[in-house]
Each structure stands twice: as C-alpha cells, then as structure tokens.
C-alpha cells in the first residue's frame, strides 16, 4: 500500500504561486493536483517529492501547518521606484545560496584570523562622488585611464574583476540557479545584487545580461560596498531607482568608468558612440548613458539608442552556438577567490567534502575535475 501524506490545500496553492506559476496553468499540466487542493485526495510520498522538485521547495516545507513567512535578506529596488517584498523565485534562491556561502566564508576567515576589509562602509551617501571614485581607484590600484591600457573593454573588465577579487570581494557571474540551465534568472528581474560584509562581501552579476550592461553593474555594486549598503536591482535601461543610495552608486559607476571632464572633452571633438567606446574601453551603451548624464543627448535619444543596441547585442548572443566550457563557466559562477578558500579549507581539514559539495554546487567527479584544473588537486 502506498503511503499518503496529509498536506493542507493552502500549502499546495502557496507552493505553486511561490514558484512563479499560475495555479490554473499548473493544474492543466498536472491535473491530479486538483484533488489535493480540494482536499478530496492526498498525495503519496513519491508524488509529493516530485511536486517539491517542480516547485523548488524543500520536501520538509510541506509538513508545516501554514506557509512560512519568507523575507528577502537585502532590499531589492526597481527602476520604477518600488522596493520589492517578493521577487522571482530563481533570484530569491540565488540570494539564499550566496548568503549560505557568505556565512561559511565569513566564519572561516574569522577562525583563521583574516583582517576585516577596511574599505567596506568607508563612505556614506552624503559623501562626494569624486571622493568615493578616487578611493575605489586607489584601493584597486587603478589610475583614471587604466582601461586604455587594454586592447578591448572585455579585457579591461577581466582585469577589473581580478583587482576586485584580489581585495577580498567575491564576484559571481551566473544566469541560472546554481548549474541548473532550466532555472534561468531573468535579466529584467535582476541585473545584480550585492551582500555587504566587512569580512566577505559578495557581488552577483547576471551573466545572461549583455556584456554592455555588466560593467556598469559591477561598478554599481562596488559602490554599494564602499557605502556599506546591501541591495539588489533590476536597473532597467541603466536607470536607477529613486533612492539616495541607488542614485549615488549610479553616479559613482558612471564617473569611474567614464570620467566627466575627459569625456566632455572627447565628445566635443568627436561626438560618436563607437569612437568614444573604443577610447574609454567601455560599451557604447555606457557612452550613451554618460552623454545623457552630461546633457549631451536627450532622454529620447538615449532610450532610442538603448533599445536598438540591446536588441543588437542579444541578437548576437542568440546566434552563438555551442555550450562552451563547463569548467570555465563554473569558475565564473563560483568565483576563483571563493574556490581558493574552499580548497584551502579542505586541505587543512576545516571542511568536509560533503559540505564542500554543497557550498560549490559541484559533486563527485565534477568537483574533483574542477579543482584539479584550477589547483592541481589530485
């Protein structure tokens, strides 16, 4: 006889909505759930396990008397001025995943007597943009025209991330939940988020976003670390929310990437997106945004160019074939700095393999292969 589980109908409906599905649409694909919601029939253990996987919930949640109150650990801003209480489930689960990694890393660093990062929260939203930009450059050992030393802005971005991670900030690039290609993180729901901590700050960049927008996101998040404020954002059309911290971080990112005085001087001689992009080693969309900030183009002109450019960028992305190198992708999804701490903890006996699997979202042979490629781990 199959074992059935007594589950309240409210938990079933809540799980479906929480996962971002319409109850009616979900029922069309899984009609047996109607009886569960109506209370005329209970699921078997196997059926409930399958339902839990489909709704991205831990199996144990269904034994609670009522749906738990889930709260975002960080404020999440919308360009349309709203602060969200609930976000896309894939974004939510990614925030929780990185929070778990951050908690482990923070404790590991404290136990091993690492120093606090003195630049975290060094400024507030009352400080001048120029002062924050100057301090970030000094900390990262980057002069004002550092990007000009690289042939492409992609190379400049790689160097920037290396400098950021070298200072102890974990930078994660991903466009899905862990390594699950079926659970995509929508760009219009989340361009990035940052979880500020004096020992182990984490920043997340949506790798599904166009490369044009990623550079701006990185600097926006970096500014959040300097003012000590965690946050997530959708950053639609590169426009910030009407929040003092968001607007300050937006201005810091713009000034860091394309210094105002140098940009105006260049634009007055050659008002061309492509030429300015090549000179500053940033994307054309960042140049357009900078021109808007300095009153050199209208909002209509900016939004028109933005739509055309993003359409062009994503068209290029869709034309690309092949799945790429899994281990190279995993390196960006995990962060080499974080992986280094995991490797050292394993080697010293401070971390069990089963816990390392959970922390890295890698298991067995895949885990061994990843660390062998990056750390000569036997």
N, C-alpha and C positions, 0 to 999 in steps of 0.2 A: 504493500500500500504506500502510495506517495505521500510524503509529509507536506502538509499545507502550513502556511504562515498567516497568522491573524494580523492584518495590516489595516489601519484606518484609511478610509477613502480619501480623506484630506491629504494624507501623505503622498498618495499616488498622484493626485492632481498637482500638488505643490512640486513634486519632483519633475513632472513634465514641463511645467511653466519655468521652473528654475533653470532647466537645461536649455531654455530658449525656444521651445517648441509650442505650437498651438495644440491645445488638447484635442480639438476636433480633427486636425490633420494627423496627429499622432495616433488617434484611435482608428482612423482609416487604414493605417498601415499595420496596426496591432489591435484588431477588433476584440480579442479576448479580454482586453483591459476594461471594457465597458462594464463587465460583471464585477470587476474589482472596485471600480468607482461607485457602482450602485450598491455594493455591499452584499450582492447575492452569491458571490463566489470568492474564494481566497486563492492566491497564487501558491504554487508549490515552491519549495526552496530553490529548485533549479530555475523556475520561471522568474522568481524574484531576483536571483543573481544576474540573470540575463537583462532584466529590466534596469537593475542598478548600473550595469555597464552602459546601457543605452542612454541613461540619464546622467552619467558621470558622477554618481554618488557612491560613497562607501556603503557597503551592504548593511552595516550596523545602524545607519541612519533610520532605516525603515522600522526599527523597533522602538523608536521614540514615540511618546504619546501625542506629540504635535510637532510641526515643522520647527526646527531651531531658528533662532534669530542670527543671521549671518551679517556681519558688518565688515566693510572694507577697512583694512588696516591703514590706508592712506587716503587723503582726499583725492577725488578724481574730477577734473574740470572739463567742461565742454566749451567750445568756442562760442556757443550761443548763451553763455553766462550761467548755465546751470551747473551746480555741483551735484554729481550723481550719488544716490544712495545705493543703487544697484547697477551693475554693468554686465556686459556679455560674460557668460559663464566661462568661456575659454580665457578671457582676460583675468577673471577672478581667480581661476585655478592656477594661472601662471603667477599671479601675485603671491598666492599662498605658497607655491612651490619655491619661489625665490626667498620668501620670508623664512621658510624652513632652512634653506641653505645659509641664509644670513645668520640665523640664530646659531647654527652649528659653528660657522666660521668665527663669529664674534667670540663665542666661548673658547674655541680652540686658540685664538690669538691671545686672549686674556690669560689662559692657562700657560701659554708659552711666553708670556711677558713681552708681547709686542707693544709698542707705543701707540697711543691714540694719535689720530691724524689731526694735526693742529689747524689745518685749513678748513675743516668741517665746521660750518656755522661761524666763520670768522667775520662775516658781514651780515647786515640786515637789509630790509627793503628801504631803509632810509638813507643808505649809502649811495654814493655816486656810481653810475655805471662804469665810468672810466677807471675808478679805483678798483672795482671788482675785476674788470678785464685785465688791468695791469698785474694784479696779484695772481690771477689764474695763469697768465703768461709766465710770470716769474717762477711760480711753483712747478710748472710743466717744462721749464727751460725752453720756452719758445719766444722768439722775438716777434715783432709786429709783422714782418714779411716772411715768416718761416715757411709758409706754404709755397712761396715762389721757388724754393729750392728743389721742388719735386716736379717731375715732368707731367704728371696727371693729378687731378684732385682726388682720385681714388687712392693713389699712393700717399698723398698728404693725409687723407683720412686714416689710413692704416697706421701711419706714424703717430698721428694724434692719439689714437686708441692705445698704442704701445706706451706713450708717455703717461696717459691717464692711468693705465693698469700698473705701471711702474711705481706710481704713488700710492697704490693700495686700493684703488677703486675697481670693483668688479664690473666689467662691461659685458652684457649678454645680448647677443643678436639672435632673435628667433621669430618665426612667423607662425608657429604652431605650438600646441601644448606639448611640452617635453619633446618627444620624437614622433608624435602621432600626426601624420600627414592628413588625417581626416578631421582633425580638430584645429582648423585654421583660426588665426587671430585677425579679425577684420581691421584693415587699416583705418577705416572711418570710425572705428570704435576705440582704437588705441594706437597712437604713434609711438608712445613710450611712457615709461614711468620711472621714478627714482625713489629708493628707500634709503633715507639718510641715516647714517650711524657713524659715530666717531671712531669706531674700530673697523667696521666692514661695510662701507656704503656700496649699494648695488644699483646699477642703472640698467634698464631694459630698453632696447631699441627694436622696433618691429622690422624684422628683416624682409617682410613681404612688401614693405613700403618701397617707393622708388629711391634709388641712391641719392637723388636730388634732395629729398627731404631728410634723409638720415643724418647728414652732417649737422643740420640745424637742430635736430632733436638731441644729438649728443651734447652740443654746447648748451642747449636749454636745460638739460638735466644736470650738467656740470654746474651751472649757475645755481641750481637748487641746492646742490651740496654745499656751495660756498655760503649760502644764506641759511643753511641748516633746516630746510623745509622739504619734507617728502611730498610727492604729488604724482598724479598720472594725468594724461591729457590726450585729447584726440587731435588738437592743433589743426583744425580744418583750414585748408587754403593758407597755411602758415600764419593764421591769425590767432592770437592768444585770447584767453577768457578775460572778462572784465574783473580781474583780481589783481591786487597790487603786486603780489609775489610773481604771478604768472607774467605780468607785463614787464616787470624788472628783468626776469630771466630771459624774456624775449629780446629785450634791448641789449642785454649782455651778449647773447649769442650773436646778434647781428653785428655788434661792434667788434667782437673778437674775430669773426670770420672776414668781415669787410670793413676795415676802419673808415670812419666817416670822411675825414679830411682827404685821405688818399683816394677814396672812391670818387668824391665830388670832383677832384682834380682830374682824375682819369676820364670820368663821364663827360666833363665839359669839352674834352678834346676828342673823345670817341664814344658817343652815346650808342653803344652796341652791346647787346646781351652776350653774344658769343665771344666777342673780343674781351670784355670785362671778365667773363667766366674763365677764359684762358689765363688772363693776367693774375687773378686772385686765387686761382686753383679751387674754385667752388663751382657749383652748378649754376646754370643760367637762371633757375628759379630763385636762388638765393640773391643773385644780382638784381632780379626784378623786384624782389621784396625790399632790397636796400634802396633801390631807386624810388620806391613808393614811400619808404620811411623818410627820405630826404626831400620829398616834394618834387621829384624829377619826373615822375609819371603819375597819372591819375589812378584812382582805385579801379575804375572801369578798365583801364588799360592793363593793370596788374592782373585782375581776375580773368580777363580775356586771355592773356598770355599764359596764366597758370593752367587754365583748362586745356589749352592747346598743348602745352608742354607735358603735363601729366599724362594726357591721352597718348602722346608720342612715346613717352617713357614706358608706359605699361604695354603698349603695342610691341615694343622691342622685347619686353620681358616674355610676352606670350609666344613670340616667335622663337625663343630659345628652346633647344631640345636637350634631352639628357637630364639625368637626375643629379649629376655632379658627384663629388667625392664625399661619401658619408662622413668620413673621419675629419675631413677639413670643415665640413658643416658642423659636426659635433663640437669641434674645437671652439667655434664662434658661439654655439649655443650654450656651452658650458663656461667659457672664459678660461684661458690658459692659466691665469693667475689663480683662479679658484681650483682648477685641476691640480696645480702645483701644491697647494695646501693639502688637498686630499691625498696626493701621492706621498707627501712628507708624513702625514698623519698615519697612513698605512705602514710606511716603512719604520716608523718609530713605535708602532703598536698602539697608538692612541685612537685608532679607528678600525673597526671590524669590516671585513669585506662585504658582509650583508648590508651594513649601514652605508658603505661607500657606494654600493649599487643603487641604493635609494636616493642618496644625495646627488648622484650624477645622472640618474635616469639611464644608466648603462648596466648591462648584466653579462655575466659569464664570459664567453669568448669575445663578445663585442667590447666589454670593459677591458679585458686583457689586451686586445689588439689596439685599442685607443691609447692606453698608457704605454704600451710597447713602442708605438710610433712616436710618442711625444717625450717619453722619459727613459727609453731603453729598459723598460720594465720586463723582466723575464717571466 
